[in-house]
Amino acid sequence: MVAPPFEIAGGAAGTGPLQADSGSGSPAPLPQRSPLEKKYGRPLAVKSGSRRLCRDLADRLPPHGQGFWESNMKIACLNMDRLVNVAIRPQGMPRADLGILYDLCAQDGPVSYKIAQDILKQPGAHVGIFTGAAVQDKMPKGESDGPLGAAAMGRAFQMLGYQVTMYTEIEGVQGLAEIGKLLGFEAPIVVLEKEIGQQTKDIAQALDIAVCTEKVGMNAKGVQHSVTGMNRNGMRAYVDPIIDDMNAMGKLTVGIGDGGNEIGFGNVYEAARELIVNGKTCACACNDGIVTVTKVTHLFPVAISNWGAYVVCAALAIATRRPELCVTPEEERAMLMASIELELMDGGTGLPRFAIDGVSGEASVGCVTMIKQIVDKTLETVERHF
Ligand SMILES: [Zn+2]
C-alpha cells in the first residue's frame, strides 16, 4: 500500500504542536534531546531535524504512480531549504545556527513547499512584498540583501499572474526599481511612511498576501533593532501592524529573515531569544533583545534573506513546472554588480562590494547555481537502461 502524501497541517507555523509525522498514520513526537528542548518541553529537532524529516520523506517515496510528484517536490524543497541554511558569517558579525529555527518551522513540511502551496491556492491574488533596510549615514540607500530577493519574487509572482505591489521606504525606492529593471520586472513601488497611521490600515485591506524579506520588525517593547543590537527606531517603517492586521483577517503572511530581528520571528520567539546573539539583550536602552514578536503564517529562517527569496521562486517553479521563474546565476551576478553602483551595501561590511551579508558574490552566485540545478533536475527525467 502506498503511503499517503506528506500532509501539511494548517494554521500559523510555530503555533501548532511541534511534531514530525512518522508516516505510520499517527503523528509521533520527536524524542527529547537537548537541554534547550527540555527547557521548552518541546522538540527543537536540533541538528538532526532536517535529516529526520528527509528520511521520513524518502521512506514514503513511492517509485512510481500516485504521490511520486508530490514527494519529489517536497524532497527538492527540503534540500533547497537546507542549502540556504548553510550559514557563512565573518567574525565580528553575530552568528547563530538559524537552521535550528528552520527545523522548528519545518516540522509539518519543508517551509518553501508550504509557502508555494499556499500562494498557489490564491491565483491572481494581490501580493505585497516588503523590504528595505537603510541606515542613516551608514547604508543610506540600504543593503543588497532584501531588494534583490524581493524583485526576484515579484517577477515570479507576476509571471504567474499575480498582482504585485512593492513596499519600501523612500531611501530604498531607486535601488529596488533599478534591480527590478535588470530582471525585466516592473511593479508599483509604494513608499512606506515611517509612522503608524492610516497607510497601515489601507495596505492591510488592499493586499491578499504579504511577503516580507529582510524587513525589520519590533521586539516586545516596540523597538526595532539591527542584527548587532543597535536601535533602529525612526529609520524604518513599522510593518508589524500591517502584518498583524492581515493575520487577524486570516490572510496569508510570509516572513523571510536571517537575523531574528525581522518580521516573523514571533513564530519561534522563545527559541530565537535563546539561540540568537543579542536575542535577549541589545545595545540600546530597551535592553530586551532583537527578536521580533510579530508572527506570520510561514516563517522562513535562512542564512541570507535573498537566498530564501530565491528558494520561494524555485519552489513555485517546481510546483508549476516553470523553471523560468528562478533567478539564474547570470542574473545574480548582474544584480550584485549593479548593487555596487546603486550603493546597496554589503550588509557584512556596510561597503559597496561584490558581496552579500559579508559573503562573497561568487559564493552567492554559486548558491543560485545550486538552487537552479535542483529545480532543473527535479523537472527533468532521464532514462537509464543499465
Ligand atoms: Zn533595544
Boltz pocket constraint, residues with backbone or C-beta under 6 A from the ligand:
constraints:
  - pocket:
      binder: B
      contacts: [[A, 223], [A, 224], [A, 225], [A, 229], [A, 231], [A, 282], [A, 283], [A, 284], [A, 285], [A, 286], [A, 287], [A, 288], [A, 289]]
      max_distance: 6.0
